[in-house]
Amino acid sequence: MGRALLAGQPLDLGPLDVLTSRELEVLALLGQGLAAAEIAKVLHRSVKTINTHRENIGKKLKIDDRVKLANVATRAGLRFADAEKERV
């Protein structure tokens, strides 16, 4: 995955482009080490909703482990604010 996460620049998310903006937010927060309950508080959603998003992310990326998902976010340099940026 290229690192095109510069301020004001459109994002090239590569394989992460299949994710919705909300899923990118969840993935970014997972990459910061937040647990589902913490992510739920940040996004004002239920823990069940966050877990559903995490499951959907895993299906789309073919990754079934939360730690591996967090590693994907970290390697991509994904930040919470990136979810709302224009995509390439």
N, CA, C and O atoms as a CHARMM CRD file, in Angstrom:
* protein
*
  352
    1    1 MET  N      0.83100  -1.17200   0.00000 PROA 1      0.00000
    2    1 MET  CA     0.00000   0.00000   0.00000 PROA 1      0.00000
    3    1 MET  C      0.88000   1.24200   0.00000 PROA 1      0.00000
    4    1 MET  O      1.76100   1.39300   0.84700 PROA 1      0.00000
    5    2 GLY  N      0.64000   2.10100  -0.93000 PROA 2      0.00000
    6    2 GLY  CA     1.39900   3.33900  -0.97700 PROA 2      0.00000
    7    2 GLY  C      0.99100   4.26400   0.15500 PROA 2      0.00000
    8    2 GLY  O     -0.11000   4.14200   0.69200 PROA 2      0.00000
    9    3 ARG  N      1.84300   5.15900   0.51000 PROA 3      0.00000
   10    3 ARG  CA     1.54800   6.08500   1.60300 PROA 3      0.00000
   11    3 ARG  C      1.23000   7.44800   1.00600 PROA 3      0.00000
   12    3 ARG  O      2.08700   8.33100   0.96100 PROA 3      0.00000
   13    4 ALA  N     -0.02200   7.61500   0.54400 PROA 4      0.00000
   14    4 ALA  CA    -0.44800   8.88200  -0.04100 PROA 4      0.00000
   15    4 ALA  C     -1.35700   9.61400   0.93000 PROA 4      0.00000
   16    4 ALA  O     -2.36200  10.19500   0.52200 PROA 4      0.00000
   17    5 LEU  N     -1.01900   9.59200   2.19500 PROA 5      0.00000
   18    5 LEU  CA    -1.87900  10.16100   3.22300 PROA 5      0.00000
   19    5 LEU  C     -1.43900  11.57000   3.60700 PROA 5      0.00000
   20    5 LEU  O     -1.44800  11.92000   4.78800 PROA 5      0.00000
   21    6 LEU  N     -1.06300  12.36400   2.64200 PROA 6      0.00000
   22    6 LEU  CA    -0.63000  13.72800   2.92300 PROA 6      0.00000
   23    6 LEU  C     -1.83100  14.64700   3.05600 PROA 6      0.00000
   24    6 LEU  O     -2.85400  14.43600   2.40500 PROA 6      0.00000
   25    7 ALA  N     -1.71100  15.64700   3.88300 PROA 7      0.00000
   26    7 ALA  CA    -2.80300  16.59600   4.10400 PROA 7      0.00000
   27    7 ALA  C     -3.20900  17.24400   2.78900 PROA 7      0.00000
   28    7 ALA  O     -2.36000  17.70000   2.02300 PROA 7      0.00000
   29    8 GLY  N     -4.51400  17.28300   2.53500 PROA 8      0.00000
   30    8 GLY  CA    -5.02900  17.92500   1.34100 PROA 8      0.00000
   31    8 GLY  C     -4.91300  17.08800   0.07900 PROA 8      0.00000
   32    8 GLY  O     -5.40800  17.49200  -0.97400 PROA 8      0.00000
   33    9 GLN  N     -4.27800  15.94300   0.16000 PROA 9      0.00000
   34    9 GLN  CA    -4.10400  15.07700  -0.99200 PROA 9      0.00000
   35    9 GLN  C     -5.17800  13.99400  -0.99200 PROA 9      0.00000
   36    9 GLN  O     -5.53600  13.47900   0.06700 PROA 9      0.00000
   37   10 PRO  N     -5.70200  13.64000  -2.18500 PROA 10     0.00000
   38   10 PRO  CA    -6.62000  12.49700  -2.24800 PROA 10     0.00000
   39   10 PRO  C     -5.89600  11.23100  -1.81200 PROA 10     0.00000
   40   10 PRO  O     -4.68800  11.09600  -2.00400 PROA 10     0.00000
   41   11 LEU  N     -6.64000  10.31500  -1.23100 PROA 11     0.00000
   42   11 LEU  CA    -6.05500   9.08000  -0.72200 PROA 11     0.00000
   43   11 LEU  C     -6.08800   7.97600  -1.75800 PROA 11     0.00000
   44   11 LEU  O     -7.08400   7.80000  -2.45900 PROA 11     0.00000
   45   12 ASP  N     -4.99900   7.23700  -1.85300 PROA 12     0.00000
   46   12 ASP  CA    -4.95900   5.98700  -2.59900 PROA 12     0.00000
   47   12 ASP  C     -4.91100   4.90000  -1.54000 PROA 12     0.00000
   48   12 ASP  O     -3.85900   4.62600  -0.96200 PROA 12     0.00000
   49   13 LEU  N     -6.04900   4.29000  -1.29200 PROA 13     0.00000
   50   13 LEU  CA    -6.15200   3.31400  -0.21100 PROA 13     0.00000
   51   13 LEU  C     -5.78800   1.90300  -0.62900 PROA 13     0.00000
   52   13 LEU  O     -5.74600   1.00100   0.20800 PROA 13     0.00000
   53   14 GLY  N     -5.52700   1.69900  -1.90000 PROA 14     0.00000
   54   14 GLY  CA    -5.18100   0.35500  -2.35900 PROA 14     0.00000
   55   14 GLY  C     -6.25000  -0.63900  -1.95300 PROA 14     0.00000
   56   14 GLY  O     -7.43100  -0.40200  -2.20500 PROA 14     0.00000
   57   15 PRO  N     -5.87000  -1.74500  -1.33100 PROA 15     0.00000
   58   15 PRO  CA    -6.83400  -2.77300  -0.93600 PROA 15     0.00000
   59   15 PRO  C     -7.87400  -2.29700   0.08900 PROA 15     0.00000
   60   15 PRO  O     -8.93500  -2.90500   0.23000 PROA 15     0.00000
   61   16 LEU  N     -7.56900  -1.22300   0.79100 PROA 16     0.00000
   62   16 LEU  CA    -8.50900  -0.71200   1.79400 PROA 16     0.00000
   63   16 LEU  C     -9.64600   0.08500   1.15900 PROA 16     0.00000
   64   16 LEU  O    -10.58300   0.47900   1.85400 PROA 16     0.00000
   65   17 ASP  N     -9.57900   0.32600  -0.13900 PROA 17     0.00000
   66   17 ASP  CA   -10.59400   1.12000  -0.82100 PROA 17     0.00000
   67   17 ASP  C    -11.97000   0.45200  -0.81300 PROA 17     0.00000
   68   17 ASP  O    -12.97400   1.11200  -1.07900 PROA 17     0.00000
   69   18 VAL  N    -12.02900  -0.83600  -0.51500 PROA 18     0.00000
   70   18 VAL  CA   -13.31700  -1.54200  -0.45900 PROA 18     0.00000
   71   18 VAL  C    -14.09800  -1.18200   0.79900 PROA 18     0.00000
   72   18 VAL  O    -15.27800  -1.51500   0.91500 PROA 18     0.00000
   73   19 LEU  N    -13.44800  -0.50500   1.74000 PROA 19     0.00000
   74   19 LEU  CA   -14.08400  -0.18500   3.01700 PROA 19     0.00000
   75   19 LEU  C    -14.86500   1.12000   2.93900 PROA 19     0.00000
   76   19 LEU  O    -14.49400   2.04300   2.21400 PROA 19     0.00000
   77   20 THR  N    -15.95000   1.17700   3.69800 PROA 20     0.00000
   78   20 THR  CA   -16.72200   2.41200   3.81500 PROA 20     0.00000
   79   20 THR  C    -15.95800   3.38700   4.71800 PROA 20     0.00000
   80   20 THR  O    -14.98900   3.01000   5.37700 PROA 20     0.00000
   81   21 SER  N    -16.40300   4.62400   4.73400 PROA 21     0.00000
   82   21 SER  CA   -15.77200   5.61500   5.62000 PROA 21     0.00000
   83   21 SER  C    -15.85800   5.17800   7.07700 PROA 21     0.00000
   84   21 SER  O    -14.88400   5.31300   7.81700 PROA 21     0.00000
   85   22 ARG  N    -16.99000   4.66400   7.49300 PROA 22     0.00000
   86   22 ARG  CA   -17.14600   4.20900   8.88500 PROA 22     0.00000
   87   22 ARG  C    -16.20900   3.04900   9.17500 PROA 22     0.00000
   88   22 ARG  O    -15.59800   2.99900  10.24300 PROA 22     0.00000
   89   23 GLU  N    -16.08900   2.11400   8.23800 PROA 23     0.00000
   90   23 GLU  CA   -15.18600   0.98100   8.43600 PROA 23     0.00000
   91   23 GLU  C    -13.73800   1.45500   8.52000 PROA 23     0.00000
   92   23 GLU  O    -12.95400   0.90300   9.29200 PROA 23     0.00000
   93   24 LEU  N    -13.37200   2.47200   7.73700 PROA 24     0.00000
   94   24 LEU  CA   -12.02000   3.03000   7.83500 PROA 24     0.00000
   95   24 LEU  C    -11.78600   3.66400   9.19900 PROA 24     0.00000
   96   24 LEU  O    -10.69700   3.55000   9.76200 PROA 24     0.00000
   97   25 GLU  N    -12.81300   4.33600   9.73100 PROA 25     0.00000
   98   25 GLU  CA   -12.68900   4.91900  11.07600 PROA 25     0.00000
   99   25 GLU  C    -12.44900   3.82000  12.10200 PROA 25     0.00000
  100   25 GLU  O    -11.55900   3.93200  12.94600 PROA 25     0.00000
  101   26 VAL  N    -13.23900   2.76800  12.02800 PROA 26     0.00000
  102   26 VAL  CA   -13.09000   1.65200  12.97300 PROA 26     0.00000
  103   26 VAL  C    -11.70700   1.03200  12.83000 PROA 26     0.00000
  104   26 VAL  O    -11.03800   0.76800  13.82900 PROA 26     0.00000
  105   27 LEU  N    -11.27700   0.80100  11.59900 PROA 27     0.00000
  106   27 LEU  CA    -9.96200   0.19900  11.37100 PROA 27     0.00000
  107   27 LEU  C     -8.84600   1.09500  11.89500 PROA 27     0.00000
  108   27 LEU  O     -7.89900   0.60800  12.51400 PROA 27     0.00000
  109   28 ALA  N     -8.94900   2.39100  11.65400 PROA 28     0.00000
  110   28 ALA  CA    -7.92800   3.32200  12.14800 PROA 28     0.00000
  111   28 ALA  C     -7.85000   3.28900  13.67200 PROA 28     0.00000
  112   28 ALA  O     -6.76100   3.30400  14.24700 PROA 28     0.00000
  113   29 LEU  N     -9.00500   3.24400  14.31500 PROA 29     0.00000
  114   29 LEU  CA    -9.01800   3.20900  15.78200 PROA 29     0.00000
  115   29 LEU  C     -8.50000   1.87900  16.30500 PROA 29     0.00000
  116   29 LEU  O     -7.84900   1.83900  17.34900 PROA 29     0.00000
  117   30 LEU  N     -8.77800   0.79200  15.59800 PROA 30     0.00000
  118   30 LEU  CA    -8.18200  -0.50200  15.95900 PROA 30     0.00000
  119   30 LEU  C     -6.66000  -0.40500  15.86900 PROA 30     0.00000
  120   30 LEU  O     -5.94000  -0.92900  16.71800 PROA 30     0.00000
  121   31 GLY  N     -6.19100   0.26800  14.83300 PROA 31     0.00000
  122   31 GLY  CA    -4.74800   0.44000  14.64600 PROA 31     0.00000
  123   31 GLY  C     -4.09700   1.26300  15.74300 PROA 31     0.00000
  124   31 GLY  O     -2.89300   1.15700  15.97800 PROA 31     0.00000
  125   32 GLN  N     -4.90000   2.08600  16.41800 PROA 32     0.00000
  126   32 GLN  CA    -4.39400   2.86900  17.54600 PROA 32     0.00000
  127   32 GLN  C     -4.47200   2.08400  18.84700 PROA 32     0.00000
  128   32 GLN  O     -4.11300   2.59400  19.90900 PROA 32     0.00000
  129   33 GLY  N     -4.94000   0.84300  18.76500 PROA 33     0.00000
  130   33 GLY  CA    -4.97600  -0.01600  19.93800 PROA 33     0.00000
  131   33 GLY  C     -6.24200   0.07400  20.76300 PROA 33     0.00000
  132   33 GLY  O     -6.28800  -0.45100  21.87600 PROA 33     0.00000
  133   34 LEU  N     -7.26900   0.72500  20.24900 PROA 34     0.00000
  134   34 LEU  CA    -8.51600   0.84600  21.00700 PROA 34     0.00000
  135   34 LEU  C     -9.31700  -0.44800  20.95000 PROA 34     0.00000
  136   34 LEU  O     -9.34600  -1.13200  19.92600 PROA 34     0.00000
  137   35 ALA  N     -9.95800  -0.76700  22.05000 PROA 35     0.00000
  138   35 ALA  CA   -10.85200  -1.91900  22.12800 PROA 35     0.00000
  139   35 ALA  C    -12.22300  -1.51400  21.59200 PROA 35     0.00000
  140   35 ALA  O    -12.50400  -0.32700  21.42300 PROA 35     0.00000
  141   36 ALA  N    -13.07200  -2.50200  21.32700 PROA 36     0.00000
  142   36 ALA  CA   -14.40000  -2.24300  20.76900 PROA 36     0.00000
  143   36 ALA  C    -15.19700  -1.26400  21.63200 PROA 36     0.00000
  144   36 ALA  O    -15.86500  -0.38000  21.09600 PROA 36     0.00000
  145   37 ALA  N    -15.13900  -1.40600  22.94400 PROA 37     0.00000
  146   37 ALA  CA   -15.89300  -0.50500  23.83100 PROA 37     0.00000
  147   37 ALA  C    -15.38800   0.93300  23.71600 PROA 37     0.00000
  148   37 ALA  O    -16.17900   1.87600  23.75200 PROA 37     0.00000
  149   38 GLU  N    -14.07900   1.10000  23.57900 PROA 38     0.00000
  150   38 GLU  CA   -13.50600   2.44000  23.43300 PROA 38     0.00000
  151   38 GLU  C    -13.89200   3.05000  22.08300 PROA 38     0.00000
  152   38 GLU  O    -14.22000   4.23400  22.00100 PROA 38     0.00000
  153   39 ILE  N    -13.85100   2.23800  21.03300 PROA 39     0.00000
  154   39 ILE  CA   -14.24000   2.70600  19.70400 PROA 39     0.00000
  155   39 ILE  C    -15.71000   3.10400  19.71100 PROA 39     0.00000
  156   39 ILE  O    -16.08600   4.11300  19.11500 PROA 39     0.00000
  157   40 ALA  N    -16.53500   2.31800  20.38100 PROA 40     0.00000
  158   40 ALA  CA   -17.97200   2.61600  20.47800 PROA 40     0.00000
  159   40 ALA  C    -18.19400   3.98300  21.11700 PROA 40     0.00000
  160   40 ALA  O    -19.05700   4.74000  20.67200 PROA 40     0.00000
  161   41 LYS  N    -17.43200   4.30200  22.14400 PROA 41     0.00000
  162   41 LYS  CA   -17.56400   5.61600  22.79600 PROA 41     0.00000
  163   41 LYS  C    -17.15600   6.74000  21.85800 PROA 41     0.00000
  164   41 LYS  O    -17.84400   7.75700  21.76800 PROA 41     0.00000
  165   42 VAL  N    -16.03800   6.56200  21.15600 PROA 42     0.00000
  166   42 VAL  CA   -15.54300   7.59100  20.24500 PROA 42     0.00000
  167   42 VAL  C    -16.55100   7.86200  19.13100 PROA 42     0.00000
  168   42 VAL  O    -16.79200   9.01400  18.77200 PROA 42     0.00000
  169   43 LEU  N    -17.13600   6.79900  18.58900 PROA 43     0.00000
  170   43 LEU  CA   -18.04100   6.93100  17.44200 PROA 43     0.00000
  171   43 LEU  C    -19.51000   7.04500  17.83400 PROA 43     0.00000
  172   43 LEU  O    -20.37800   7.16200  16.96900 PROA 43     0.00000
  173   44 HSD  N    -19.78800   7.01100  19.13200 PROA 44     0.00000
  174   44 HSD  CA   -21.16500   7.11000  19.63800 PROA 44     0.00000
  175   44 HSD  C    -22.05300   6.01800  19.03700 PROA 44     0.00000
  176   44 HSD  O    -23.15700   6.27700  18.55900 PROA 44     0.00000
  177   45 ARG  N    -21.53300   4.79200  19.07800 PROA 45     0.00000
  178   45 ARG  CA   -22.24200   3.61400  18.58600 PROA 45     0.00000
  179   45 ARG  C    -22.18500   2.55000  19.66300 PROA 45     0.00000
  180   45 ARG  O    -21.45300   2.68700  20.64300 PROA 45     0.00000
  181   46 SER  N    -22.95800   1.49100  19.48100 PROA 46     0.00000
  182   46 SER  CA   -22.92900   0.39100  20.43900 PROA 46     0.00000
  183   46 SER  C    -21.71800  -0.51000  20.16100 PROA 46     0.00000
  184   46 SER  O    -21.17100  -0.51400  19.05900 PROA 46     0.00000
  185   47 VAL  N    -21.32200  -1.25900  21.16900 PROA 47     0.00000
  186   47 VAL  CA   -20.22600  -2.21200  21.01300 PROA 47     0.00000
  187   47 VAL  C    -20.61300  -3.24200  19.95400 PROA 47     0.00000
  188   47 VAL  O    -19.77300  -3.66100  19.15700 PROA 47     0.00000
  189   48 LYS  N    -21.87300  -3.64500  19.94500 PROA 48     0.00000
  190   48 LYS  CA   -22.34600  -4.61900  18.94900 PROA 48     0.00000
  191   48 LYS  C    -22.16000  -4.06900  17.53400 PROA 48     0.00000
  192   48 LYS  O    -21.73000  -4.80000  16.64100 PROA 48     0.00000
  193   49 THR  N    -22.47400  -2.81200  17.32200 PROA 49     0.00000
  194   49 THR  CA   -22.30000  -2.18800  16.00800 PROA 49     0.00000
  195   49 THR  C    -20.83100  -2.17100  15.61000 PROA 49     0.00000
  196   49 THR  O    -20.49400  -2.45500  14.46000 PROA 49     0.00000
  197   50 ILE  N    -19.96200  -1.84200  16.54800 PROA 50     0.00000
  198   50 ILE  CA   -18.52300  -1.80700  16.26600 PROA 50     0.00000
  199   50 ILE  C    -18.03000  -3.20300  15.92000 PROA 50     0.00000
  200   50 ILE  O    -17.23800  -3.36800  14.99300 PROA 50     0.00000
  201   51 ASN  N    -18.48500  -4.20000  16.64900 PROA 51     0.00000
  202   51 ASN  CA   -18.07600  -5.57500  16.35000 PROA 51     0.00000
  203   51 ASN  C    -18.57700  -6.01300  14.97900 PROA 51     0.00000
  204   51 ASN  O    -17.89100  -6.75500  14.27600 PROA 51     0.00000
  205   52 THR  N    -19.76200  -5.56300  14.59500 PROA 52     0.00000
  206   52 THR  CA   -20.28300  -5.87500  13.25800 PROA 52     0.00000
  207   52 THR  C    -19.41200  -5.21700  12.19400 PROA 52     0.00000
  208   52 THR  O    -19.08200  -5.84100  11.18600 PROA 52     0.00000
  209   53 HSD  N    -19.04000  -3.96200  12.41500 PROA 53     0.00000
  210   53 HSD  CA   -18.13600  -3.29000  11.47400 PROA 53     0.00000
  211   53 HSD  C    -16.81500  -4.04900  11.37300 PROA 53     0.00000
  212   53 HSD  O    -16.29400  -4.25700  10.27700 PROA 53     0.00000
  213   54 ARG  N    -16.28100  -4.45800  12.51100 PROA 54     0.00000
  214   54 ARG  CA   -15.00800  -5.18700  12.51200 PROA 54     0.00000
  215   54 ARG  C    -15.12700  -6.50100  11.74300 PROA 54     0.00000
  216   54 ARG  O    -14.22100  -6.86900  10.99600 PROA 54     0.00000
  217   55 GLU  N    -16.23500  -7.20200  11.92500 PROA 55     0.00000
  218   55 GLU  CA   -16.46200  -8.44600  11.18800 PROA 55     0.00000
  219   55 GLU  C    -16.54300  -8.18300   9.68900 PROA 55     0.00000
  220   55 GLU  O    -15.98000  -8.93200   8.89000 PROA 55     0.00000
  221   56 ASN  N    -17.25000  -7.11300   9.30900 PROA 56     0.00000
  222   56 ASN  CA   -17.37400  -6.77300   7.89100 PROA 56     0.00000
  223   56 ASN  C    -16.02500  -6.38900   7.28500 PROA 56     0.00000
  224   56 ASN  O    -15.71800  -6.75900   6.15100 PROA 56     0.00000
  225   57 ILE  N    -15.23200  -5.65400   8.04000 PROA 57     0.00000
  226   57 ILE  CA   -13.88500  -5.29800   7.59000 PROA 57     0.00000
  227   57 ILE  C    -13.07700  -6.57200   7.36400 PROA 57     0.00000
  228   57 ILE  O    -12.41100  -6.72800   6.33900 PROA 57     0.00000
  229   58 GLY  N    -13.14500  -7.46600   8.32100 PROA 58     0.00000
  230   58 GLY  CA   -12.42100  -8.73000   8.21600 PROA 58     0.00000
  231   58 GLY  C    -12.82700  -9.53900   6.99600 PROA 58     0.00000
  232   58 GLY  O    -11.97700 -10.11200   6.31500 PROA 58     0.00000
  233   59 LYS  N    -14.12300  -9.58500   6.71900 PROA 59     0.00000
  234   59 LYS  CA   -14.60400 -10.31400   5.53500 PROA 59     0.00000
  235   59 LYS  C    -14.08500  -9.67100   4.26100 PROA 59     0.00000
  236   59 LYS  O    -13.62000 -10.36200   3.35400 PROA 59     0.00000
  237   60 LYS  N    -14.16500  -8.35600   4.19200 PROA 60     0.00000
  238   60 LYS  CA   -13.73000  -7.64800   2.98700 PROA 60     0.00000
  239   60 LYS  C    -12.22700  -7.79300   2.74300 PROA 60     0.00000
  240   60 LYS  O    -11.78300  -7.90200   1.60000 PROA 60     0.00000
  241   61 LEU  N    -11.45400  -7.79200   3.82300 PROA 61     0.00000
  242   61 LEU  CA    -9.99800  -7.88000   3.70400 PROA 61     0.00000
  243   61 LEU  C     -9.48200  -9.30600   3.85000 PROA 61     0.00000
  244   61 LEU  O     -8.28500  -9.56500   3.72600 PROA 61     0.00000
  245   62 LYS  N    -10.41100 -10.23100   4.11900 PROA 62     0.00000
  246   62 LYS  CA   -10.05700 -11.64600   4.32200 PROA 62     0.00000
  247   62 LYS  C     -9.05300 -11.82300   5.46700 PROA 62     0.00000
  248   62 LYS  O     -8.06800 -12.55400   5.36500 PROA 62     0.00000
  249   63 ILE  N     -9.35500 -11.11900   6.55400 PROA 63     0.00000
  250   63 ILE  CA    -8.53600 -11.19000   7.76600 PROA 63     0.00000
  251   63 ILE  C     -9.49300 -11.43400   8.92800 PROA 63     0.00000
  252   63 ILE  O    -10.41400 -10.64900   9.15400 PROA 63     0.00000
  253   64 ASP  N     -9.27400 -12.52500   9.66600 PROA 64     0.00000
  254   64 ASP  CA   -10.22700 -12.89100  10.71600 PROA 64     0.00000
  255   64 ASP  C     -9.73100 -12.62300  12.12700 PROA 64     0.00000
  256   64 ASP  O    -10.31400 -13.12800  13.08700 PROA 64     0.00000
  257   65 ASP  N     -8.67800 -11.84900  12.27400 PROA 65     0.00000
  258   65 ASP  CA    -8.08300 -11.61300  13.57800 PROA 65     0.00000
  259   65 ASP  C     -7.97600 -10.10700  13.83600 PROA 65     0.00000
  260   65 ASP  O     -7.47900  -9.36300  12.99000 PROA 65     0.00000
  261   66 ARG  N     -8.44100  -9.66500  15.00000 PROA 66     0.00000
  262   66 ARG  CA    -8.42900  -8.23900  15.34400 PROA 66     0.00000
  263   66 ARG  C     -7.01900  -7.65900  15.35700 PROA 66     0.00000
  264   66 ARG  O     -6.80500  -6.53300  14.90600 PROA 66     0.00000
  265   67 VAL  N     -6.07200  -8.41100  15.86300 PROA 67     0.00000
  266   67 VAL  CA    -4.69000  -7.93000  15.93200 PROA 67     0.00000
  267   67 VAL  C     -4.11900  -7.75600  14.52000 PROA 67     0.00000
  268   67 VAL  O     -3.40500  -6.79000  14.25100 PROA 67     0.00000
  269   68 LYS  N     -4.43300  -8.68400  13.63200 PROA 68     0.00000
  270   68 LYS  CA    -3.95700  -8.56100  12.25200 PROA 68     0.00000
  271   68 LYS  C     -4.60600  -7.36200  11.57100 PROA 68     0.00000
  272   68 LYS  O     -3.95800  -6.67700  10.77900 PROA 68     0.00000
  273   69 LEU  N     -5.87200  -7.10000  11.86700 PROA 69     0.00000
  274   69 LEU  CA    -6.53400  -5.91100  11.31900 PROA 69     0.00000
  275   69 LEU  C     -5.83700  -4.64300  11.80900 PROA 69     0.00000
  276   69 LEU  O     -5.59700  -3.71800  11.03300 PROA 69     0.00000
  277   70 ALA  N     -5.51900  -4.61000  13.08700 PROA 70     0.00000
  278   70 ALA  CA    -4.82400  -3.45400  13.65300 PROA 70     0.00000
  279   70 ALA  C     -3.47000  -3.26400  12.97800 PROA 70     0.00000
  280   70 ALA  O     -3.05400  -2.13500  12.71800 PROA 70     0.00000
  281   71 ASN  N     -2.78500  -4.36600  12.69600 PROA 71     0.00000
  282   71 ASN  CA    -1.48600  -4.28500  12.02100 PROA 71     0.00000
  283   71 ASN  C     -1.62600  -3.72100  10.61000 PROA 71     0.00000
  284   71 ASN  O     -0.76300  -2.97000  10.15300 PROA 71     0.00000
  285   72 VAL  N     -2.70500  -4.07700   9.92000 PROA 72     0.00000
  286   72 VAL  CA    -2.95700  -3.53800   8.58100 PROA 72     0.00000
  287   72 VAL  C     -3.09000  -2.02100   8.66200 PROA 72     0.00000
  288   72 VAL  O     -2.50000  -1.29600   7.86100 PROA 72     0.00000
  289   73 ALA  N     -3.86300  -1.54700   9.62700 PROA 73     0.00000
  290   73 ALA  CA    -4.06700  -0.10500   9.78900 PROA 73     0.00000
  291   73 ALA  C     -2.74900   0.60300  10.10200 PROA 73     0.00000
  292   73 ALA  O     -2.47600   1.68300   9.57900 PROA 73     0.00000
  293   74 THR  N     -1.95000  -0.00500  10.94600 PROA 74     0.00000
  294   74 THR  CA    -0.67100   0.58000  11.33400 PROA 74     0.00000
  295   74 THR  C      0.28600   0.63100  10.14700 PROA 74     0.00000
  296   74 THR  O      0.92300   1.65500   9.89700 PROA 74     0.00000
  297   75 ARG  N      0.38400  -0.47700   9.41800 PROA 75     0.00000
  298   75 ARG  CA     1.28800  -0.51900   8.25400 PROA 75     0.00000
  299   75 ARG  C      0.87100   0.48400   7.18300 PROA 75     0.00000
  300   75 ARG  O      1.71700   1.05600   6.49500 PROA 75     0.00000
  301   76 ALA  N     -0.43700   0.69200   7.04800 PROA 76     0.00000
  302   76 ALA  CA    -0.94800   1.63200   6.04600 PROA 76     0.00000
  303   76 ALA  C     -0.81500   3.08100   6.50800 PROA 76     0.00000
  304   76 ALA  O     -0.98500   4.00600   5.71400 PROA 76     0.00000
  305   77 GLY  N     -0.51200   3.27700   7.78000 PROA 77     0.00000
  306   77 GLY  CA    -0.44000   4.63800   8.31200 PROA 77     0.00000
  307   77 GLY  C     -1.81300   5.28100   8.39100 PROA 77     0.00000
  308   77 GLY  O     -1.93400   6.50500   8.34900 PROA 77     0.00000
  309   78 LEU  N     -2.84000   4.46400   8.50600 PROA 78     0.00000
  310   78 LEU  CA    -4.22000   4.94700   8.51200 PROA 78     0.00000
  311   78 LEU  C     -4.51100   5.72700   9.78200 PROA 78     0.00000
  312   78 LEU  O     -4.21200   5.28100  10.88900 PROA 78     0.00000
  313   79 ARG  N     -5.10400   6.90800   9.59800 PROA 79     0.00000
  314   79 ARG  CA    -5.49700   7.75100  10.71900 PROA 79     0.00000
  315   79 ARG  C     -7.00500   7.94200  10.67600 PROA 79     0.00000
  316   79 ARG  O     -7.62500   7.81600   9.62000 PROA 79     0.00000
  317   80 PHE  N     -7.58300   8.24200  11.80800 PROA 80     0.00000
  318   80 PHE  CA    -9.02600   8.43900  11.92200 PROA 80     0.00000
  319   80 PHE  C     -9.52300   9.47600  10.92000 PROA 80     0.00000
  320   80 PHE  O    -10.55100   9.26900  10.27600 PROA 80     0.00000
  321   81 ALA  N     -8.81100  10.57900  10.78400 PROA 81     0.00000
  322   81 ALA  CA    -9.22300  11.67100   9.89100 PROA 81     0.00000
  323   81 ALA  C     -9.17500  11.27000   8.41900 PROA 81     0.00000
  324   81 ALA  O     -9.81200  11.91800   7.58800 PROA 81     0.00000
  325   82 ASP  N     -8.43600  10.22200   8.08300 PROA 82     0.00000
  326   82 ASP  CA    -8.34300   9.79000   6.70300 PROA 82     0.00000
  327   82 ASP  C     -9.65200   9.26000   6.15300 PROA 82     0.00000
  328   82 ASP  O     -9.85200   9.24900   4.93900 PROA 82     0.00000
  329   83 ALA  N    -10.53300   8.82600   7.01400 PROA 83     0.00000
  330   83 ALA  CA   -11.78600   8.21800   6.57600 PROA 83     0.00000
  331   83 ALA  C    -12.64700   9.17100   5.76100 PROA 83     0.00000
  332   83 ALA  O    -13.40000   8.73900   4.88900 PROA 83     0.00000
  333   84 GLU  N    -12.54000  10.45800   6.03700 PROA 84     0.00000
  334   84 GLU  CA   -13.39300  11.44100   5.34300 PROA 84     0.00000
  335   84 GLU  C    -12.71800  12.11700   4.16400 PROA 84     0.00000
  336   84 GLU  O    -13.33300  12.94600   3.49200 PROA 84     0.00000
  337   85 LYS  N    -11.48500  11.78200   3.90600 PROA 85     0.00000
  338   85 LYS  CA   -10.77100  12.41400   2.80800 PROA 85     0.00000
  339   85 LYS  C    -11.26200  11.89100   1.46000 PROA 85     0.00000
  340   85 LYS  O    -11.79200  10.78600   1.35000 PROA 85     0.00000
  341   86 GLU  N    -11.06500  12.72200   0.44600 PROA 86     0.00000
  342   86 GLU  CA   -11.38800  12.32000  -0.92500 PROA 86     0.00000
  343   86 GLU  C    -10.48000  11.16500  -1.32000 PROA 86     0.00000
  344   86 GLU  O     -9.29600  11.13300  -0.98500 PROA 86     0.00000
  345   87 ARG  N    -11.06800  10.21800  -2.04200 PROA 87     0.00000
  346   87 ARG  CA   -10.28100   9.07600  -2.48900 PROA 87     0.00000
  347   87 ARG  C     -9.91000   9.22200  -3.95300 PROA 87     0.00000
  348   87 ARG  O    -10.61200   9.86900  -4.73000 PROA 87     0.00000
  349   88 VAL  N     -8.78500   8.60300  -4.31200 PROA 88     0.00000
  350   88 VAL  CA    -8.32500   8.64700  -5.69900 PROA 88     0.00000
  351   88 VAL  C     -9.23900   7.79100  -6.53300 PROA 88     0.00000
  352   88 VAL  O     -9.04400   7.67600  -7.74300 PROA 88     0.00000
